Amino acid sequence: MAIYETIIEWTVPVSSTRVAEAAKLLENIYCFVNIALVNGLITLFDRIHADIWEVIEAAKTKLSVFRHSNPDLGWRGAAFPAARST
């Protein structure tokens, strides 16, 4: 924590490095699954002539329910925490 706090604005203490690594793994898998879902839905949306970007923007209006993922080329797990956006 002492090292991270000197270079990262926001840190979350956990009980062990195992918990920290498991949390990173869970977050990366969550991200990967959602990106894969959106990538798969592109085919469906193309068939019904719905623009993927317009669909995402409309779905983002349901902030309490929907956490958006944009289409992406692949999974890029991060070794270090990244800045969070809202």
Gaussian input, Z-matrix of N, CA and C with variables (Angstrom, degrees):
# hf/3-21g

backbone

0 1
 N
 C     1     B1
 C     2     B2     1     A1
 N     3     B3     2     A2     1     D1
 C     4     B4     3     A3     2     D2
 C     5     B5     4     A4     3     D3
 N     6     B6     5     A5     4     D4
 C     7     B7     6     A6     5     D5
 C     8     B8     7     A7     6     D6
 N     9     B9     8     A8     7     D7
 C    10    B10     9     A9     8     D8
 C    11    B11    10    A10     9     D9
 N    12    B12    11    A11    10    D10
 C    13    B13    12    A12    11    D11
 C    14    B14    13    A13    12    D12
 N    15    B15    14    A14    13    D13
 C    16    B16    15    A15    14    D14
 C    17    B17    16    A16    15    D15
 N    18    B18    17    A17    16    D16
 C    19    B19    18    A18    17    D17
 C    20    B20    19    A19    18    D18
 N    21    B21    20    A20    19    D19
 C    22    B22    21    A21    20    D20
 C    23    B23    22    A22    21    D21
 N    24    B24    23    A23    22    D22
 C    25    B25    24    A24    23    D23
 C    26    B26    25    A25    24    D24
 N    27    B27    26    A26    25    D25
 C    28    B28    27    A27    26    D26
 C    29    B29    28    A28    27    D27
 N    30    B30    29    A29    28    D28
 C    31    B31    30    A30    29    D29
 C    32    B32    31    A31    30    D30
 N    33    B33    32    A32    31    D31
 C    34    B34    33    A33    32    D32
 C    35    B35    34    A34    33    D33
 N    36    B36    35    A35    34    D34
 C    37    B37    36    A36    35    D35
 C    38    B38    37    A37    36    D36
 N    39    B39    38    A38    37    D37
 C    40    B40    39    A39    38    D38
 C    41    B41    40    A40    39    D39
 N    42    B42    41    A41    40    D40
 C    43    B43    42    A42    41    D41
 C    44    B44    43    A43    42    D42
 N    45    B45    44    A44    43    D43
 C    46    B46    45    A45    44    D44
 C    47    B47    46    A46    45    D45
 N    48    B48    47    A47    46    D46
 C    49    B49    48    A48    47    D47
 C    50    B50    49    A49    48    D48
 N    51    B51    50    A50    49    D49
 C    52    B52    51    A51    50    D50
 C    53    B53    52    A52    51    D51
 N    54    B54    53    A53    52    D52
 C    55    B55    54    A54    53    D53
 C    56    B56    55    A55    54    D54
 N    57    B57    56    A56    55    D55
 C    58    B58    57    A57    56    D56
 C    59    B59    58    A58    57    D57
 N    60    B60    59    A59    58    D58
 C    61    B61    60    A60    59    D59
 C    62    B62    61    A61    60    D60
 N    63    B63    62    A62    61    D61
 C    64    B64    63    A63    62    D62
 C    65    B65    64    A64    63    D63
 N    66    B66    65    A65    64    D64
 C    67    B67    66    A66    65    D65
 C    68    B68    67    A67    66    D66
 N    69    B69    68    A68    67    D67
 C    70    B70    69    A69    68    D68
 C    71    B71    70    A70    69    D69
 N    72    B72    71    A71    70    D70
 C    73    B73    72    A72    71    D71
 C    74    B74    73    A73    72    D72
 N    75    B75    74    A74    73    D73
 C    76    B76    75    A75    74    D74
 C    77    B77    76    A76    75    D75
 N    78    B78    77    A77    76    D76
 C    79    B79    78    A78    77    D77
 C    80    B80    79    A79    78    D78
 N    81    B81    80    A80    79    D79
 C    82    B82    81    A81    80    D80
 C    83    B83    82    A82    81    D81
 N    84    B84    83    A83    82    D82
 C    85    B85    84    A84    83    D83
 C    86    B86    85    A85    84    D84
 N    87    B87    86    A86    85    D85
 C    88    B88    87    A87    86    D86
 C    89    B89    88    A88    87    D87
 N    90    B90    89    A89    88    D88
 C    91    B91    90    A90    89    D89
 C    92    B92    91    A91    90    D90
 N    93    B93    92    A92    91    D91
 C    94    B94    93    A93    92    D92
 C    95    B95    94    A94    93    D93
 N    96    B96    95    A95    94    D94
 C    97    B97    96    A96    95    D95
 C    98    B98    97    A97    96    D96
 N    99    B99    98    A98    97    D97
 C   100   B100    99    A99    98    D98
 C   101   B101   100   A100    99    D99
 N   102   B102   101   A101   100   D100
 C   103   B103   102   A102   101   D101
 C   104   B104   103   A103   102   D102
 N   105   B105   104   A104   103   D103
 C   106   B106   105   A105   104   D104
 C   107   B107   106   A106   105   D105
 N   108   B108   107   A107   106   D106
 C   109   B109   108   A108   107   D107
 C   110   B110   109   A109   108   D108
 N   111   B111   110   A110   109   D109
 C   112   B112   111   A111   110   D110
 C   113   B113   112   A112   111   D111
 N   114   B114   113   A113   112   D112
 C   115   B115   114   A114   113   D113
 C   116   B116   115   A115   114   D114
 N   117   B117   116   A116   115   D115
 C   118   B118   117   A117   116   D116
 C   119   B119   118   A118   117   D117
 N   120   B120   119   A119   118   D118
 C   121   B121   120   A120   119   D119
 C   122   B122   121   A121   120   D120
 N   123   B123   122   A122   121   D121
 C   124   B124   123   A123   122   D122
 C   125   B125   124   A124   123   D123
 N   126   B126   125   A125   124   D124
 C   127   B127   126   A126   125   D125
 C   128   B128   127   A127   126   D126
 N   129   B129   128   A128   127   D127
 C   130   B130   129   A129   128   D128
 C   131   B131   130   A130   129   D129
 N   132   B132   131   A131   130   D130
 C   133   B133   132   A132   131   D131
 C   134   B134   133   A133   132   D132
 N   135   B135   134   A134   133   D133
 C   136   B136   135   A135   134   D134
 C   137   B137   136   A136   135   D135
 N   138   B138   137   A137   136   D136
 C   139   B139   138   A138   137   D137
 C   140   B140   139   A139   138   D138
 N   141   B141   140   A140   139   D139
 C   142   B142   141   A141   140   D140
 C   143   B143   142   A142   141   D141
 N   144   B144   143   A143   142   D142
 C   145   B145   144   A144   143   D143
 C   146   B146   145   A145   144   D144
 N   147   B147   146   A146   145   D145
 C   148   B148   147   A147   146   D146
 C   149   B149   148   A148   147   D147
 N   150   B150   149   A149   148   D148
 C   151   B151   150   A150   149   D149
 C   152   B152   151   A151   150   D150
 N   153   B153   152   A152   151   D151
 C   154   B154   153   A153   152   D152
 C   155   B155   154   A154   153   D153
 N   156   B156   155   A155   154   D154
 C   157   B157   156   A156   155   D155
 C   158   B158   157   A157   156   D156
 N   159   B159   158   A158   157   D157
 C   160   B160   159   A159   158   D158
 C   161   B161   160   A160   159   D159
 N   162   B162   161   A161   160   D160
 C   163   B163   162   A162   161   D161
 C   164   B164   163   A163   162   D162
 N   165   B165   164   A164   163   D163
 C   166   B166   165   A165   164   D164
 C   167   B167   166   A166   165   D165
 N   168   B168   167   A167   166   D166
 C   169   B169   168   A168   167   D167
 C   170   B170   169   A169   168   D168
 N   171   B171   170   A170   169   D169
 C   172   B172   171   A171   170   D170
 C   173   B173   172   A172   171   D171
 N   174   B174   173   A173   172   D172
 C   175   B175   174   A174   173   D173
 C   176   B176   175   A175   174   D174
 N   177   B177   176   A176   175   D175
 C   178   B178   177   A177   176   D176
 C   179   B179   178   A178   177   D177
 N   180   B180   179   A179   178   D178
 C   181   B181   180   A180   179   D179
 C   182   B182   181   A181   180   D180
 N   183   B183   182   A182   181   D181
 C   184   B184   183   A183   182   D182
 C   185   B185   184   A184   183   D183
 N   186   B186   185   A185   184   D184
 C   187   B187   186   A186   185   D185
 C   188   B188   187   A187   186   D186
 N   189   B189   188   A188   187   D187
 C   190   B190   189   A189   188   D188
 C   191   B191   190   A190   189   D189
 N   192   B192   191   A191   190   D190
 C   193   B193   192   A192   191   D191
 C   194   B194   193   A193   192   D192
 N   195   B195   194   A194   193   D193
 C   196   B196   195   A195   194   D194
 C   197   B197   196   A196   195   D195
 N   198   B198   197   A197   196   D196
 C   199   B199   198   A198   197   D197
 C   200   B200   199   A199   198   D198
 N   201   B201   200   A200   199   D199
 C   202   B202   201   A201   200   D200
 C   203   B203   202   A202   201   D201
 N   204   B204   203   A203   202   D202
 C   205   B205   204   A204   203   D203
 C   206   B206   205   A205   204   D204
 N   207   B207   206   A206   205   D205
 C   208   B208   207   A207   206   D206
 C   209   B209   208   A208   207   D207
 N   210   B210   209   A209   208   D208
 C   211   B211   210   A210   209   D209
 C   212   B212   211   A211   210   D210
 N   213   B213   212   A212   211   D211
 C   214   B214   213   A213   212   D212
 C   215   B215   214   A214   213   D213
 N   216   B216   215   A215   214   D214
 C   217   B217   216   A216   215   D215
 C   218   B218   217   A217   216   D216
 N   219   B219   218   A218   217   D217
 C   220   B220   219   A219   218   D218
 C   221   B221   220   A220   219   D219
 N   222   B222   221   A221   220   D220
 C   223   B223   222   A222   221   D221
 C   224   B224   223   A223   222   D222
 N   225   B225   224   A224   223   D223
 C   226   B226   225   A225   224   D224
 C   227   B227   226   A226   225   D225
 N   228   B228   227   A227   226   D226
 C   229   B229   228   A228   227   D227
 C   230   B230   229   A229   228   D228
 N   231   B231   230   A230   229   D229
 C   232   B232   231   A231   230   D230
 C   233   B233   232   A232   231   D231
 N   234   B234   233   A233   232   D232
 C   235   B235   234   A234   233   D233
 C   236   B236   235   A235   234   D234
 N   237   B237   236   A236   235   D235
 C   238   B238   237   A237   236   D236
 C   239   B239   238   A238   237   D237
 N   240   B240   239   A239   238   D238
 C   241   B241   240   A240   239   D239
 C   242   B242   241   A241   240   D240
 N   243   B243   242   A242   241   D241
 C   244   B244   243   A243   242   D242
 C   245   B245   244   A244   243   D243
 N   246   B246   245   A245   244   D244
 C   247   B247   246   A246   245   D245
 C   248   B248   247   A247   246   D246
 N   249   B249   248   A248   247   D247
 C   250   B250   249   A249   248   D248
 C   251   B251   250   A250   249   D249
 N   252   B252   251   A251   250   D250
 C   253   B253   252   A252   251   D251
 C   254   B254   253   A253   252   D252
 N   255   B255   254   A254   253   D253
 C   256   B256   255   A255   254   D254
 C   257   B257   256   A256   255   D255

   B1=1.4473
   B2=1.5200
   B3=1.3215
   B4=1.4648
   B5=1.5221
   B6=1.3149
   B7=1.4682
   B8=1.5207
   B9=1.3383
   B10=1.4580
   B11=1.5198
   B12=1.3215
   B13=1.4577
   B14=1.5284
   B15=1.3220
   B16=1.4614
   B17=1.5264
   B18=1.3387
   B19=1.4740
   B20=1.5250
   B21=1.3250
   B22=1.4651
   B23=1.5211
   B24=1.3424
   B25=1.4562
   B26=1.5235
   B27=1.3220
   B28=1.4549
   B29=1.5225
   B30=1.3283
   B31=1.4616
   B32=1.5214
   B33=1.3269
   B34=1.4600
   B35=1.5239
   B36=1.3115
   B37=1.4630
   B38=1.5297
   B39=1.3223
   B40=1.4645
   B41=1.5226
   B42=1.3059
   B43=1.4581
   B44=1.5248
   B45=1.3436
   B46=1.4664
   B47=1.5234
   B48=1.3337
   B49=1.4689
   B50=1.5241
   B51=1.3418
   B52=1.4749
   B53=1.5213
   B54=1.3200
   B55=1.4661
   B56=1.5236
   B57=1.3171
   B58=1.4679
   B59=1.5291
   B60=1.3188
   B61=1.4633
   B62=1.5251
   B63=1.3396
   B64=1.4691
   B65=1.5182
   B66=1.3381
   B67=1.4646
   B68=1.5209
   B69=1.3345
   B70=1.4698
   B71=1.5253
   B72=1.3211
   B73=1.4614
   B74=1.5256
   B75=1.3316
   B76=1.4594
   B77=1.5225
   B78=1.3230
   B79=1.4678
   B80=1.5317
   B81=1.3287
   B82=1.4636
   B83=1.5224
   B84=1.3415
   B85=1.4697
   B86=1.5232
   B87=1.3274
   B88=1.4588
   B89=1.5291
   B90=1.3188
   B91=1.4601
   B92=1.5267
   B93=1.3313
   B94=1.4609
   B95=1.5269
   B96=1.3268
   B97=1.4688
   B98=1.5244
   B99=1.3297
   B100=1.4608
   B101=1.5196
   B102=1.3290
   B103=1.4658
   B104=1.5263
   B105=1.3271
   B106=1.4693
   B107=1.5331
   B108=1.3284
   B109=1.4641
   B110=1.5215
   B111=1.3341
   B112=1.4668
   B113=1.5286
   B114=1.3309
   B115=1.4695
   B116=1.5248
   B117=1.3315
   B118=1.4587
   B119=1.5179
   B120=1.3163
   B121=1.4623
   B122=1.5237
   B123=1.3122
   B124=1.4672
   B125=1.5301
   B126=1.3175
   B127=1.4691
   B128=1.5244
   B129=1.3323
   B130=1.4620
   B131=1.5214
   B132=1.3252
   B133=1.4583
   B134=1.5251
   B135=1.3293
   B136=1.4668
   B137=1.5270
   B138=1.3194
   B139=1.4788
   B140=1.5269
   B141=1.3183
   B142=1.4680
   B143=1.5331
   B144=1.3277
   B145=1.4704
   B146=1.5300
   B147=1.3292
   B148=1.4651
   B149=1.5260
   B150=1.3140
   B151=1.4577
   B152=1.5335
   B153=1.3376
   B154=1.4653
   B155=1.5153
   B156=1.3232
   B157=1.4630
   B158=1.5224
   B159=1.3144
   B160=1.4669
   B161=1.5290
   B162=1.3375
   B163=1.4644
   B164=1.5342
   B165=1.3337
   B166=1.4704
   B167=1.5255
   B168=1.3297
   B169=1.4577
   B170=1.5278
   B171=1.3334
   B172=1.4647
   B173=1.5218
   B174=1.3186
   B175=1.4664
   B176=1.5225
   B177=1.3349
   B178=1.4681
   B179=1.5246
   B180=1.3255
   B181=1.4642
   B182=1.5249
   B183=1.3137
   B184=1.4681
   B185=1.5260
   B186=1.3182
   B187=1.4642
   B188=1.5194
   B189=1.3201
   B190=1.4579
   B191=1.5249
   B192=1.3178
   B193=1.4630
   B194=1.5288
   B195=1.3020
   B196=1.4624
   B197=1.5173
   B198=1.3221
   B199=1.4678
   B200=1.5177
   B201=1.3209
   B202=1.4570
   B203=1.5259
   B204=1.3347
   B205=1.4627
   B206=1.5163
   B207=1.3130
   B208=1.4554
   B209=1.5168
   B210=1.3324
   B211=1.4619
   B212=1.5236
   B213=1.3229
   B214=1.4544
   B215=1.5133
   B216=1.3174
   B217=1.4568
   B218=1.5212
   B219=1.3091
   B220=1.4516
   B221=1.5029
   B222=1.3004
   B223=1.4618
   B224=1.5119
   B225=1.3372
   B226=1.4575
   B227=1.5168
   B228=1.3090
   B229=1.4605
   B230=1.5210
   B231=1.3065
   B232=1.4594
   B233=1.5232
   B234=1.3024
   B235=1.4684
   B236=1.5199
   B237=1.3296
   B238=1.4554
   B239=1.5155
   B240=1.3133
   B241=1.4677
   B242=1.5237
   B243=1.3050
   B244=1.4655
   B245=1.5158
   B246=1.3083
   B247=1.4628
   B248=1.5164
   B249=1.2905
   B250=1.4641
   B251=1.5132
   B252=1.3239
   B253=1.4632
   B254=1.5070
   B255=1.3244
   B256=1.4590
   B257=1.4943
   A1=111.06
   A2=116.78
   A3=120.21
   A4=110.92
   A5=117.48
   A6=120.90
   A7=110.56
   A8=117.10
   A9=120.03
   A10=112.11
   A11=117.88
   A12=120.88
   A13=112.96
   A14=117.93
   A15=119.59
   A16=112.13
   A17=117.46
   A18=120.10
   A19=113.73
   A20=118.18
   A21=121.70
   A22=108.99
   A23=115.09
   A24=120.50
   A25=113.35
   A26=116.64
   A27=120.87
   A28=109.47
   A29=117.63
   A30=121.94
   A31=109.19
   A32=115.69
   A33=121.96
   A34=107.72
   A35=117.56
   A36=119.10
   A37=110.79
   A38=116.59
   A39=123.14
   A40=108.25
   A41=115.59
   A42=119.88
   A43=114.52
   A44=117.40
   A45=118.77
   A46=110.81
   A47=115.36
   A48=119.63
   A49=110.18
   A50=117.79
   A51=120.06
   A52=110.89
   A53=116.41
   A54=120.18
   A55=110.20
   A56=117.64
   A57=121.58
   A58=110.49
   A59=117.74
   A60=121.16
   A61=111.25
   A62=116.92
   A63=120.22
   A64=110.90
   A65=116.94
   A66=120.81
   A67=110.83
   A68=116.31
   A69=120.55
   A70=110.21
   A71=116.74
   A72=121.32
   A73=110.95
   A74=117.17
   A75=121.20
   A76=111.47
   A77=116.84
   A78=120.23
   A79=111.39
   A80=117.29
   A81=120.60
   A82=111.81
   A83=117.63
   A84=120.82
   A85=110.24
   A86=117.12
   A87=121.52
   A88=110.17
   A89=115.59
   A90=121.01
   A91=110.94
   A92=116.70
   A93=121.91
   A94=111.56
   A95=117.27
   A96=121.54
   A97=110.33
   A98=116.87
   A99=119.62
   A100=112.68
   A101=117.58
   A102=120.03
   A103=109.94
   A104=117.35
   A105=120.98
   A106=110.58
   A107=116.93
   A108=120.97
   A109=111.13
   A110=116.72
   A111=120.50
   A112=110.15
   A113=117.15
   A114=119.87
   A115=110.60
   A116=117.23
   A117=120.72
   A118=112.85
   A119=116.78
   A120=120.50
   A121=112.87
   A122=117.50
   A123=120.21
   A124=110.44
   A125=117.74
   A126=121.93
   A127=110.73
   A128=116.08
   A129=119.97
   A130=111.23
   A131=116.63
   A132=119.97
   A133=111.22
   A134=117.87
   A135=120.29
   A136=110.45
   A137=116.82
   A138=121.06
   A139=112.21
   A140=116.93
   A141=119.08
   A142=111.83
   A143=115.56
   A144=122.80
   A145=111.97
   A146=116.19
   A147=122.00
   A148=108.09
   A149=116.55
   A150=122.38
   A151=110.06
   A152=117.61
   A153=122.14
   A154=111.80
   A155=117.78
   A156=121.02
   A157=111.39
   A158=117.19
   A159=120.36
   A160=110.33
   A161=116.63
   A162=121.33
   A163=109.98
   A164=116.89
   A165=120.83
   A166=110.27
   A167=118.21
   A168=121.00
   A169=111.09
   A170=117.42
   A171=120.30
   A172=110.81
   A173=117.34
   A174=121.05
   A175=111.43
   A176=117.68
   A177=121.67
   A178=112.54
   A179=117.95
   A180=119.76
   A181=111.41
   A182=117.60
   A183=122.88
   A184=108.92
   A185=116.89
   A186=122.50
   A187=113.63
   A188=118.44
   A189=119.50
   A190=112.24
   A191=117.13
   A192=120.31
   A193=112.48
   A194=117.76
   A195=122.74
   A196=111.47
   A197=116.07
   A198=121.23
   A199=106.70
   A200=116.48
   A201=119.74
   A202=113.33
   A203=113.14
   A204=122.98
   A205=106.55
   A206=116.53
   A207=120.77
   A208=110.28
   A209=117.25
   A210=119.10
   A211=109.56
   A212=117.20
   A213=121.32
   A214=108.92
   A215=116.55
   A216=121.39
   A217=113.50
   A218=117.73
   A219=118.05
   A220=112.92
   A221=114.83
   A222=122.95
   A223=109.43
   A224=116.41
   A225=121.13
   A226=108.19
   A227=117.03
   A228=120.54
   A229=111.08
   A230=116.57
   A231=120.88
   A232=110.26
   A233=116.50
   A234=120.89
   A235=110.71
   A236=117.04
   A237=121.04
   A238=108.47
   A239=117.39
   A240=120.35
   A241=110.50
   A242=115.62
   A243=121.42
   A244=109.51
   A245=115.07
   A246=119.58
   A247=108.70
   A248=116.34
   A249=121.18
   A250=109.53
   A251=115.05
   A252=119.40
   A253=108.69
   A254=115.31
   A255=119.44
   A256=110.78
   D1=-41.74
   D2=-177.12
   D3=-60.18
   D4=-40.30
   D5=179.47
   D6=-69.56
   D7=-49.03
   D8=-179.22
   D9=-60.57
   D10=-40.15
   D11=-176.76
   D12=-64.83
   D13=-19.07
   D14=177.75
   D15=-79.46
   D16=-19.88
   D17=-176.65
   D18=-122.29
   D19=-12.44
   D20=-177.11
   D21=-122.67
   D22=133.21
   D23=-176.65
   D24=-64.91
   D25=-39.76
   D26=-169.80
   D27=-128.02
   D28=118.61
   D29=177.48
   D30=-124.81
   D31=155.70
   D32=178.30
   D33=-125.85
   D34=115.52
   D35=179.42
   D36=-72.66
   D37=140.11
   D38=174.33
   D39=-131.00
   D40=171.50
   D41=-171.46
   D42=-75.77
   D43=-21.00
   D44=-177.19
   D45=-160.45
   D46=166.05
   D47=174.94
   D48=-67.13
   D49=-28.31
   D50=177.08
   D51=-63.25
   D52=-43.17
   D53=177.31
   D54=-64.01
   D55=-42.62
   D56=179.70
   D57=-61.53
   D58=-45.62
   D59=-179.95
   D60=-67.64
   D61=-39.05
   D62=177.92
   D63=-64.77
   D64=-38.57
   D65=177.47
   D66=-64.08
   D67=-42.29
   D68=177.61
   D69=-62.32
   D70=-42.07
   D71=178.83
   D72=-63.01
   D73=-45.38
   D74=178.84
   D75=-60.67
   D76=-44.79
   D77=179.83
   D78=-63.97
   D79=-42.51
   D80=178.86
   D81=-64.95
   D82=-41.20
   D83=178.83
   D84=-65.96
   D85=-42.41
   D86=177.78
   D87=-57.53
   D88=-46.92
   D89=179.41
   D90=-62.55
   D91=-46.17
   D92=-178.75
   D93=-60.81
   D94=-45.06
   D95=-179.61
   D96=-62.35
   D97=-43.94
   D98=-178.89
   D99=-68.22
   D100=-38.97
   D101=176.30
   D102=-65.24
   D103=-42.05
   D104=178.29
   D105=-61.93
   D106=-39.73
   D107=177.66
   D108=-61.47
   D109=-48.63
   D110=-179.81
   D111=-63.32
   D112=-42.36
   D113=178.05
   D114=-59.72
   D115=-40.51
   D116=178.26
   D117=-67.96
   D118=-35.54
   D119=-179.46
   D120=-70.86
   D121=-20.26
   D122=178.20
   D123=-55.14
   D124=-41.76
   D125=179.46
   D126=-61.07
   D127=-46.32
   D128=178.62
   D129=-62.63
   D130=-46.56
   D131=-178.14
   D132=-65.10
   D133=-35.62
   D134=174.99
   D135=-60.87
   D136=-41.35
   D137=-178.87
   D138=-65.06
   D139=-32.88
   D140=179.81
   D141=-98.57
   D142=10.13
   D143=176.97
   D144=58.08
   D145=46.13
   D146=175.28
   D147=-114.81
   D148=125.91
   D149=-178.94
   D150=-69.51
   D151=124.11
   D152=-176.86
   D153=-56.90
   D154=-40.98
   D155=-177.57
   D156=-68.48
   D157=-37.28
   D158=176.65
   D159=-67.88
   D160=-39.93
   D161=177.63
   D162=-60.63
   D163=-46.96
   D164=-179.80
   D165=-61.77
   D166=-45.83
   D167=-179.71
   D168=-61.00
   D169=-40.94
   D170=178.70
   D171=-66.25
   D172=-42.40
   D173=-179.57
   D174=-66.95
   D175=-31.33
   D176=179.86
   D177=-65.04
   D178=-15.60
   D179=178.68
   D180=-71.12
   D181=-13.19
   D182=177.27
   D183=-97.48
   D184=62.61
   D185=-172.00
   D186=-58.41
   D187=-32.16
   D188=-177.64
   D189=-75.07
   D190=-15.01
   D191=-175.51
   D192=-116.26
   D193=-36.34
   D194=-167.82
   D195=-112.06
   D196=124.90
   D197=171.96
   D198=-111.20
   D199=112.82
   D200=-170.24
   D201=-77.81
   D202=151.79
   D203=169.49
   D204=-131.15
   D205=135.70
   D206=177.72
   D207=-88.31
   D208=154.76
   D209=173.45
   D210=-56.66
   D211=148.53
   D212=-174.42
   D213=-152.40
   D214=158.61
   D215=179.49
   D216=-78.05
   D217=-24.87
   D218=-178.38
   D219=178.33
   D220=-176.36
   D221=-175.72
   D222=-91.36
   D223=125.28
   D224=177.30
   D225=-125.83
   D226=80.40
   D227=179.39
   D228=-61.15
   D229=142.05
   D230=-177.67
   D231=-98.82
   D232=136.67
   D233=177.62
   D234=-81.66
   D235=-23.55
   D236=-179.51
   D237=-122.95
   D238=152.75
   D239=178.88
   D240=-58.47
   D241=145.78
   D242=178.79
   D243=-110.61
   D244=162.39
   D245=174.93
   D246=-65.96
   D247=137.76
   D248=179.66
   D249=-91.91
   D250=140.33
   D251=176.15
   D252=-114.14
   D253=158.49
   D254=179.39
   D255=-111.02

